[in-house]
Amino acid sequence: QVQLVESGGGLVQPGGSLRLPCAASGIIFNLHAMDWYRQAPGKERELVAGITAGGSTNYADSVRGRFTISRDNAKNTVYLQMNSLKPEDTAVYSCNTKAVSIAHYWRPEVWGQGTQVTVSL
């Protein structure tokens, strides 16, 4: 069963930090690029950060310098370290991996269920 499970969300004060893990199962993790998205109430979902299978990263302008995406292939887990959090970072954060087709290996796109992050006093 292909599955992504996020955790680590919660309530944090402005300026605080959170680390969100996303554990993958049912995939050959080191073949997959991994992304973190977020969706705030009334807003469209946006790409926050991504990491390729080879470890290259990219970030939305709004989080660059504050958020860090990383992966641990031995643990089949991708992380989003969020520092200097702002109220506008409040959203449901979800991890995602796109469909992969390499030789005889194929997996569809997969989304996690999401974890709520609330930044407030």
KOLVO-710005 format. One record per residue (C-alpha): y, z, x. Coordinates in steps of 0.25 Angstrom, whole numbers, plus 2048, in hexadecimal, padded with zeros to 3 digits. Example, Ala and Ser with C-alpha at 12.3 -4.5 7.8 and 13.67 -1.06 7.14 Angstrom:
% residues 2
TORVO   v   w   u
TORVO 7EE 81F 831
TORVO 7FC 81D 837
***
This chain:
% residues 121
TORVO   v   w   u
TORVO 800 800 800
TORVO 80D 7FC 806
TORVO 817 807 804
TORVO 825 80C 80A
TORVO 828 81A 808
TORVO 836 820 80B
TORVO 83A 82E 80C
TORVO 845 837 812
TORVO 850 835 808
TORVO 858 840 802
TORVO 866 846 800
TORVO 86F 847 80D
TORVO 87D 84A 80F
TORVO 887 83F 815
TORVO 886 83E 824
TORVO 877 843 823
TORVO 86A 83C 827
TORVO 85D 838 821
TORVO 851 830 826
TORVO 849 828 81D
TORVO 83B 824 821
TORVO 833 819 81A
TORVO 824 819 81C
TORVO 81C 80C 81A
TORVO 80E 80A 817
TORVO 805 7FE 814
TORVO 80D 7F5 81E
TORVO 80C 7F2 82D
TORVO 819 7F9 82F
TORVO 81C 7F3 83D
TORVO 81C 7E5 836
TORVO 827 7E9 82C
TORVO 836 7E9 82D
TORVO 83B 7F5 825
TORVO 848 7F7 81D
TORVO 850 802 817
TORVO 858 7FF 80A
TORVO 860 808 801
TORVO 865 807 7F3
TORVO 870 810 7ED
TORVO 873 811 7DE
TORVO 87A 805 7D9
TORVO 879 7FD 7E6
TORVO 86F 7F3 7EB
TORVO 865 7F6 7F5
TORVO 869 7F4 803
TORVO 862 7F2 810
TORVO 865 7FE 819
TORVO 85D 7FC 826
TORVO 851 7F4 82B
TORVO 848 7F4 836
TORVO 83F 7E8 83B
TORVO 831 7E9 83F
TORVO 836 7E8 84D
TORVO 840 7F4 84B
TORVO 84D 7EC 84A
TORVO 856 7F3 840
TORVO 862 7EF 837
TORVO 86B 7F7 82E
TORVO 875 7F6 823
TORVO 883 7F7 828
TORVO 885 803 81F
TORVO 87B 80B 827
TORVO 87B 805 835
TORVO 87D 810 83F
TORVO 879 81B 835
TORVO 86B 817 831
TORVO 85F 814 83A
TORVO 852 80D 836
TORVO 846 80F 83E
TORVO 837 80D 83D
TORVO 82A 814 842
TORVO 81F 80A 842
TORVO 815 815 845
TORVO 819 81C 839
TORVO 81B 810 830
TORVO 829 816 82D
TORVO 837 811 82D
TORVO 843 81A 82D
TORVO 851 81A 829
TORVO 859 824 830
TORVO 867 826 829
TORVO 872 82E 82F
TORVO 880 831 82B
TORVO 87D 82E 81D
TORVO 888 82B 813
TORVO 888 82D 804
TORVO 887 81D 803
TORVO 87A 81E 809
TORVO 874 824 7FD
TORVO 869 81B 7F7
TORVO 85A 819 7F6
TORVO 855 815 803
TORVO 848 80C 803
TORVO 840 805 80E
TORVO 83B 7F7 80D
TORVO 832 7EE 815
TORVO 832 7DF 812
TORVO 826 7D7 810
TORVO 81E 7D3 81D
TORVO 815 7C8 81F
TORVO 80F 7C7 82D
TORVO 802 7BF 82F
TORVO 7F8 7C6 826
TORVO 801 7D2 823
TORVO 80A 7D2 817
TORVO 811 7DD 80F
TORVO 81B 7DC 804
TORVO 829 7E2 804
TORVO 829 7F1 802
TORVO 833 7FB 7FD
TORVO 832 80A 7FE
TORVO 836 813 7F2
TORVO 843 817 7F8
TORVO 849 825 7FB
TORVO 856 82A 7F6
TORVO 861 82E 800
TORVO 86D 835 7FB
TORVO 879 838 804
TORVO 882 842 7FD
TORVO 889 850 7FF
***
